[in-house]
């Protein structure tokens, strides 16, 4: 037993220089950053700006790969089969923390992801076509009540924050809405502009279409009105005690070396602070929303607990 302990101690001491060398040489090849929504939407545009900045800092290209669908959870699932070496990273939207409550999976969103840092969060709202008969949120609610199950709205996917928040709104107001899920903002905007749906609940990826006079904002979901849409009331102003800003960040596979996580954290934090990233975010009324590795891990655990209560309240939990 004593000899085994000596061998184990010796192996651990020999591994330390190798571990340090790995961290010091990281990265020595391109890094893949998998994001949860399609090309052309606000997540894609802002994360590409961040990746470009991080590439310059790390001295290796950070390649963005779009993996939309499944409520934004596919990148996190991809981490479960990726080597824990820091060369595969994933965007972690809030939907990841709801997944075990709605779907049978064989991994744990808290234990099986190495959280690197949080980078930003979405600003959300409800929009309708500029020529819609639903001129205000009051019109929206009245029409929905008069036509149960007929007012169609799109979101960026089933069990995403826009979907669940709209279901909470409907529950509080006694509305029956028709939900139509899409893979991301780009697809959703095409559909509402094409007249396939009556409204859209989305992050402010709709901003360019509003500014072009094609869409109208009925409400926004932050604690305060958005500077870009000062005439659009918040949910709280409309009598709904709801605030939704959905932070998201970057994760790596479980077991990624601590020194590699720190290198990634430091590089992406520096990338967040550059003007090009802030400018890209501002286009969609988003702001840098930094959480350190430890703070992001704590946020993940707290959100995981909170989302369970939300899913159960809406009656969407999977059968036990």
N, C-alpha and C positions, 0 to 999 in steps of 0.2 A: 504494500500500500504506500509506504514511504517512498520507494523507488518510483512508483507511478506518479506521485506528486512532484518529485524532482523533474521527471521527464516532462510533465505538463507545464511546470514553471519554466523549464528551459525552452520549450516550444513557444510559449507566450512571449518570452523575452526576445527570442529570435524573430518573432513576427512583428515586433514593434518597429525595427528599422525598415522592414519591408512596407509596413503600413505607412510610415512617414514618407518613404520614397514615393509611394503611390500618390499620396496627397500632394507632394511637392511637384510631381510630374503632371498632375491633372490640370487641365485636359490636354491630351496629345492627339485628339481626333475630334471631328464634329460631334456636337450634342444635338439630340432630337428633342424638341419640345412639342408635345401633342396637345392640341387644344380641342375643346368640346363642341365647337360650332363651325359652320361652313365659311369658306373664303368670302370676303367682301363685306362681312358684317362687322359690328363694332368690336367684338372680341378679337377677331382675326386682325383687324387693322391695328388695334392698340397693342396686341401681343407681338405682332411683327416689329413694331417700333421698339418695343422693349428688347426683343431678341436681337435686333440689329445693334443696339447699344451694348448688350451683354457680349456679343461676338467680339467687339473691339476690345473690351476689357479682358476677356478670357483668352484672346488670341486664337480662338477657334470658332468656326461658324456654328451658330445656333440655328438649326433648321426647324421651321415651323411645319408641323403636319396636322392637317384638319381631320378630325375623326368625329363627325356629328352623329346624333341619334341617341336613343335610350336615355332621354332626359339629361344629356350632358355628362353621363357617367362612363362612357367608353374609354377616355384617356386614363382614368383611375384604374379601370379594369385591366388596361394594357400594362400597367405597372406590375401587376401580379405575375406576369410571365417574362418580365424584363430583368436582365442582370443588374445586381445592386452595385453598379460601378459609377453612377452619376451621369452616364451618357444617354439615358432616357428619362425625360422629365414629363410631367403632365400638369395641365390646368386642373384645379380642383374646385368645381362649382358647388354650390350648396346642395344640389341634388344628390351628390355622393353620400351625404350624411343621412339621407332618407332611404337610400337603396335597401338596406337590410330589412326595413319595416314593410316594404312593398313587394320585394322580390326575393326569392331564395337564392342566396349566393354563398360561396364557400370561402369568403375572405372577410376581414374586418376593416372598415374604413379608418379606424383609429390605430389599431395595432399593425396593420399591414401596409402603411404608407409612411415614409419619412418626410415630414413636413419641413419645407425649406423656408418659405416666407410668404406672407400675403402681400399682394401688389396693388389691388384696387377693389372697387365694388361697383355694381350697376346702379344707375338711376333708372327708375321705371315709371311707366304711365300707361294710360289708355288713349288710343287715337281712333278716329273715324275718318272716312274720306271727307274732303273739304265740302263736297256738295251733299253730304248726308243730311237726312231729316233730323238726325240726332244732334242738335246744335249744342247742347250742354249735357252735363251728367244727369241733371234732373230729367231731361228728355229720354236719356238712355234708360234710366230706372223705370220711368213711366211706361215706355214702350215694352220693356222686358216683362213688366207685371201684366200688361194687357195682352201679351203674346207669349205665354209660357213655353219655354223650350225652343223658341224660334229665333231669338237674337243670337246670331253666330259671332263668336270671337275666336281669334287665333292666338296661339302662344308659341314659344320656342320649344315646346315639347311637353308631353305628359309628365307630371310630377316635378316640373321646373318651378322656380319661384313665381314667375308670372301666372302659371296655371294655378298653383295652390293659393296664391293671394286672391286671384279672381274667385276661386271657389269659396274662400273665407268671406269675401265681400258678398257673394251671392247668398251665402248662408245667413249672414247678419241682416241682409235686406229682404230675405224671403224670395229671392229670384231663382228662376230655373233658366239657365243659359245653355247654349249649344257650343261646346268646346271643340275646336279643330286644331290639332297639334301639327307643328312643322319642325323641321330639323334645325332651323336657326333664323336669325333676323332677316337675312337676305331673301330667303324663300317666303317668309311671312309678309315682308313688304311687297313682294311681287303679287302675292295673293290679294292683299287688301286693295292695292292699286288697280288690280284687274277685276275687282268687284266680286270675288268669290266668297268673301266674308264681310260682315258689317262693321266689325271693330277688331282691334288688335291690342293685346296686352304684351308689352315688350319693354326691354331696356330702351334707352334713348337712341338706339340705332335708327329710330324714326325721325331724328332731328333734321337731316337734310331734306326729307320729303315734306316736313312741316314748313321749313324755311322756303321751300319752293312753291308753297301754296297748295300742295296736293293733299295734305292731311291736316286734321285739326286735333289738338290735345284737349281731352276732356278732364283729365286729372293727372297728378303725379303722386308718387308714393313716398317721398322723403319726409323728413321732419319739418322741412321748410320748402317754400316754393323754389323752383329752379330759376336761376337768373336768365336762362335762355327763353323760358316760357313763363314770364311773370304773371300772365293772366290766368294760368291754369291752377286751380285750387288743389291743395293736398287732400288726401283721404281724411285726415283729421279735421280739416276745415269743413269737410262734407259730412261730418258727424260719425265717421268710422274710426275707431281707435286702432289704426294700423299704420305701421311704418315698415317699409321694406327696402333695403339697399344691398343685400346679397353680396357680401365680400367674397373674393376668390383669390387664390394664390397658386403656388407651385409646389408640387410634391415629387418625390423620388421613390424608387422601390424600397421596401423594407430591408433594413440591413446595410444601406448605403453608408460607407465609412463616415464617421463624424467630421473628420477633416475635409472630406470631399463636400459634405453638406455645407460646411462653413465657407468653403471656397465659392460654392454656388451662391450661397446667401449673400456674401459680400459683393460678388460681381453683380447680381441682380438688384441689390439695394442701390449700388452706385448707378446702375442703368436706369433705375426709377427716378433718380434725381436729375436726370438730364432733360433739357428743355424740349427735345424732340418727342419724348414720351409724354410729357405734360401737355404738349400741344395736341398730340393724338387723342389723349383722354378728353381734353376740353371740347373737342369736336362733338362728343356725346355726353357732355355734362358729367363726366367722370373725373375723379381726382385720385392722386396717389393715396393709398390706404395701407401704410406699412405696418406689418407685424413681424417681429423677430421670430426666429425658429421656435423658441420656447413659448412665446405669446401665441403663435399660430397653432402650435400643438394644443395649447390650453383652449383656444377658441374652437378647435375641431371637436374636442371632447364635450365642451359645453353645448355646441350646436347639435351634436349627435343626440344628446339628451333632449334638447328642446324640440327638435324636429320629430321625435317620436310622439310627443304630445300633440303636435300639429296634425300629423298623419292620422292619429287615432281620433282626434276631434272631427276630422272631415270624413271619418268612416272609410279610409282608403287603405288601412293596414291589411297585409296579407293574412289569410286564415292561419291560425296557429296549429 
